[in-house]
Amino acid sequence: MTLLEDAIRRLWKAEDDLKAVKGQLRQALRERDQLRQEAAQARAAEAEMERMLLRGLPSD
């Protein structure tokens, strides 16, 4: 194998590795967005529960 062939093979491998990492990054970003949505929903539900509880308390 010549130096050029070796360099080309390493370049192809690096490109494949980069594609894999980009795929993992896209998946991680999708998961992050999903978790952010879930957190926002949880905060909204918590705020609603707190409002309901406060409405049930006797006022002074």
LINSUL-V583209 format. One record per residue. N is the residue number from 1. PHI is phi in whole degrees, 0 to 359 (NA if undefined). D_LAST is the distance of its C-alpha to the last C-alpha in whole Angstrom. Layout:
n:N phi:PHI d_last:D_LAST
n:N phi:PHI d_last:D_LAST
//
This chain:
n:1 phi:NA d_last:88
n:2 phi:279 d_last:88
n:3 phi:299 d_last:86
n:4 phi:296 d_last:85
n:5 phi:298 d_last:84
n:6 phi:297 d_last:82
n:7 phi:296 d_last:80
n:8 phi:295 d_last:79
n:9 phi:297 d_last:78
n:10 phi:294 d_last:76
n:11 phi:296 d_last:74
n:12 phi:299 d_last:74
n:13 phi:297 d_last:72
n:14 phi:298 d_last:70
n:15 phi:295 d_last:69
n:16 phi:298 d_last:68
n:17 phi:298 d_last:66
n:18 phi:297 d_last:64
n:19 phi:299 d_last:64
n:20 phi:296 d_last:62
n:21 phi:295 d_last:60
n:22 phi:298 d_last:59
n:23 phi:297 d_last:58
n:24 phi:296 d_last:56
n:25 phi:295 d_last:54
n:26 phi:300 d_last:54
n:27 phi:297 d_last:52
n:28 phi:297 d_last:50
n:29 phi:293 d_last:49
n:30 phi:297 d_last:48
n:31 phi:297 d_last:46
n:32 phi:299 d_last:44
n:33 phi:297 d_last:43
n:34 phi:297 d_last:42
n:35 phi:295 d_last:40
n:36 phi:297 d_last:38
n:37 phi:297 d_last:38
n:38 phi:297 d_last:36
n:39 phi:295 d_last:34
n:40 phi:296 d_last:33
n:41 phi:295 d_last:32
n:42 phi:295 d_last:30
n:43 phi:296 d_last:28
n:44 phi:295 d_last:27
n:45 phi:295 d_last:27
n:46 phi:296 d_last:24
n:47 phi:296 d_last:22
n:48 phi:295 d_last:22
n:49 phi:298 d_last:21
n:50 phi:297 d_last:18
n:51 phi:299 d_last:17
n:52 phi:296 d_last:17
n:53 phi:296 d_last:15
n:54 phi:294 d_last:12
n:55 phi:294 d_last:12
n:56 phi:279 d_last:13
n:57 phi:281 d_last:9
n:58 phi:292 d_last:7
n:59 phi:271 d_last:4
n:60 phi:280 d_last:0
//
